[in-house]
Amino acid sequence: MIQRLTLLFLFFSSLGLSAAEPVNKMCPVTPEEPAESWYTTEYKGKTIGFCCKKCVRKFNADPEAYLANLDMQAASHGETAVMASDDTERDHGQNQAIEDASSHADQDAGGHDHATDHGSTDDTKSSHWLALLGNFHVLTVHLPIALLPIAGLLEAMSLFFKSEKWRFAARLNFIAGASMAILAAVLGWIAASQSSYSGELADILTWHRWLGVSVASIAAIGLLALLLANFKSPRALNVYRSLAFILIVLVPVAAHLGGTLIYGKNYPF
C-alpha cells in the first residue's frame, strides 16, 4: 500500500514539475503583488502568472489593458519576452494599453482585496446584487462535485458487496449532492451572466454552463427515479443507478472546465 501511494505521489509530482513557468514575476493586474505559478492563463502563446484567481478573471476580460504592466523578463531564463504579435499591433495599441493600464492601476491604488469579484463589468445596483448572488456558486458547487461521484461509487460498491449500509450511504449522498447541484446550476448561470471572457475561454464558459445544467438535470431526474424506486419500481431503480454512474464521469468534467475559467488553461497542473 505504501509503495502504491509513493508511486502516485511521484507521478503527480512529475506532472506538476512539467507545468510551464510564468514569463512574468509580478501580477499584471496588481503590479505590486508577486505572480504565483498556480494562477496562470495562456495569452499569445505565453504563460502569464497572477497573484490570485480574481486577477486571472480580470485579465481574461480585457488582456490588452494590462499588457503594459507585464514584466516580460522570464523567471527561469532571465531573458526579455515580447508579447506584441507584430509591429502593427504594437504601434497602434501600445499607447492605449499604457493608458488603460494606468487607469486600472489608479483604480486599484486603494488596496487589493483577493476576495473581491473582478468578473462583473456593470456598475448598476441590480448587476451588483446579481454578481453578489453569483459569487455563492463557488460556495455551493463544491458539495455536488464531491457528493455525486461518491454516491455513484458507493452505489456500485453496494451492488458488488450487497451491502445495505453502503446503499443507504450512496442514496443519502445522492440526495444531498443532487439538491445542491440544482442550486449551484442556477447560481452558476447568474455568475456567468456577470462575467466577461474572450476567445477560447468564452467557449470553455459555454461548455461549462451547459455541462453544469446537464449535471443538474440528470441529478433531478435521478432524484425522481429514486423516489419512484421507493415504491418498488425496478425500472425506476435502474434509471437512478444508471444516472448515478453517469455522474461519476460528468461531474469531474464540468468541474475541470470551471477550474480552467478561474485558474487558467494549465489547471490543474
N, C-alpha and C positions, 0 to 999 in steps of 0.2 A: 504494500500500500504506500509506504514512504517513497519507494522508488518511482512509483507512478506519479505521485504528487511532485516529486523532484523533476521528472521529465516534463510534466505540464508547465511547471514554473519556468524551466529553461526555455521551453518552446515559446511561451508568451513573452518572456523577456527578450528573446531574439527578435520577435516581431516588433516590440517596442523600440529596440535599438535601430531598426531599419527605417523608422519613420524619418521623413525629411525634416531637417532643421530649418527654422525660420530664417529668412535673409536679413531681418531687422532685429535690433536689440531692444528698441523702445516701442511701445504701443503707438501706432499711427493715429488712433482716435484720441488717446490721452497720453501725449508725448512724455509727461513726467513719470509715467508708470512703465516698469520693465515688461517686455513681452515674455510670455510663458510659452514653452514648447507644446503644451497640450491644448492651447487655444489658438487654432490656426484656420486659415482658409486659403484656397488657391486663387491667384489672380495673375493673368497673363503668364502662366507657366511658372510663377514664383510662389513659394510658401510664405505667407505673411503671418506673423505672430501677433498676439494681442494680450492684454493684461487680464481680460475677463470675457465671458461669453456674450455679455451685453455689447461690448465693443465690436465683437465679430458681427453681430446683427447690424450695428450702425454702419460699419464699413461696407457690408454687403448691400445695404440700401443705397449707398452713394459712394462708390470707391474713389471716383475722381476727386472728391472733395478732400481726401486725406492723403493723396499721393505726395504732396509737398512735405508732409510730416514724417515720411518714411526715412529711417536711417538705412541706406542701401548697402551698408558695409556688412558683408556676410560674416556671421559669427564664427564659423569654423575655418574660413579661408583668409579673412582679413582683406578681401577684395571688394571693390565697389561694383554693385549691380545696377543695371539701368532698367527702369520699369516702363518707360515710354516705348510703345510698339514701333514707332517710326518717327522720323524728323518732323513730318507734317503734324502729327498729333501733339508733339512736344511744343512746336512753335505756337499752335493755336490754343492749346489747353493749359500751358504751364501757368500763365498769369492768372487765369480763372481759378485753377486749382489752388494757387497760393492764397488768393483772396478768400476762397471758400474755407480753406484750412484755418486761416487766421480768424475768420468769423466763428467757426466752430470752437476754436481754442479759446476765444473770448467768452463764449457761452459756457464753457466748462471751467473757466478760471476760478469759479467759486468753490471748487472741490469736486472730486469724482467719487460717486457712490456706486459700488459694484452691484448694489441691489436694485438700482433703478432700471426701468424698462426703456431701452433705446429704440424699440421697434415701431412705436406709433409716430405718425407724421402729422396728425390732425390735432390742433390745439383746442378744439371746441370741447365744451363740457361733456356732451354725450360721448364723444370719442374718448375722452379721458376715462369716463366710467366704463366704457367697453374695454379699453385697454387694461384697466384695473381688474375687471372681471376675467378677461382672457388670461391674466397672469396666474389665475388659480388652476389653469390647465396643467401647468408643471406640477402643482401640488397633487392633483387628483390622478394624473396619468400613471404615476409610479405603482399604484396599487394594482390596477389591471395588468400592467406589464409583468408584475411578479405573480399575482394570484391565478390568472387564467392559464399560463403554461403549467404551473404547478398542479392546477386542477386536472388538466388533461393527463399529466404524468401519473398522478395518483389514481385517476380512473383506470388507466391502463394497468397499473400495478394491482389494483383491486380485482380486475378481471383475471390477471395471471395467478395471483396468490389466493383468490377467492376470499378476500378479507373484507368483512363488513365495516371495520374501523376505518380502513383506507377509503372505502366507498363513501362513508359519511364525511370524511375529511375532504375528499375530492369535491363533493357537491356543495359543501359549505364554502370552500374556496371559490367555486364557480359562481355561486350566487353573489358573493361579495364582489368578486372581480368583474362580473358582468354588469352589475349595478353601477360600479364606478366607471366602467368603460363607456357606458351610455352618457354619464355626466361629463367625462373627460372629452368625449367627441364633441359635445355641444360647446364646451368651453374652448376646445381647440379650434373649432370653426370661428368662434369670436376672435380668438387670439390671431388667427391667420388673417382675418379681415383687417386687423390693425397693424399688420406687419408689411414690410416692403422688401422684396427680394428680386434680384435681377439675374438674367442669364440662366445658367444651369440650376442655380438654387431655386429659381422660380418653378422650374419643372419638378424639382425634388419636393417642393412645398405642395404642389398639386398631387403628386403621388402619395405623400404623407397624409394629406387631408382625406383623400378617398379611401386609402387603406384604413385609416382610423375610423371612418364611417362604416367601412365593411366589417371591421372588428366589432364595433358596437352593434351593428345589425345582426351579425351572426350570434353574438352573445345574447341579444334579446330573443332571437328565435330559440336559442338553446335554453333560455330560462322558461319559455313557453313549453318547449318539449319536455323539460324536466318536470314542470307542473303536471302535464298530462301523463307523464310516466308514473306519477304517484297514484294515478287511477288505474294502474295495471295495464298500461298500453305498451306492449313490446315494441311496436313501431316507433312510438314517441321516444322510448328509451334509446333505441338505436340511433335515432336522429340526434338526440342530445350527445351521445358518445361520439358520433362522427364529427359533430361540430366542435366538441371539446378537443378532439385530436387535431383538427384543422388549425385551431387557435394556437396550438403549440408552436407551429411554424409562422403563422401570420402575424402574431403579436410581436415577436422579436424583429421581423422585417419592418413593420411600421415604426417600432421604437428606434431602430437603427436610422431610418430616414429622419426622424425627429431629432436625433442626436447630431446628425450631419448638419442640419439647419443651424444648430447652436454652436457646435464645436468645429465645424469646417469639414471639408471633404476627406481629411485624413482620419476622421473619427472611425473606430475607437483607437487606432494605432498611430 
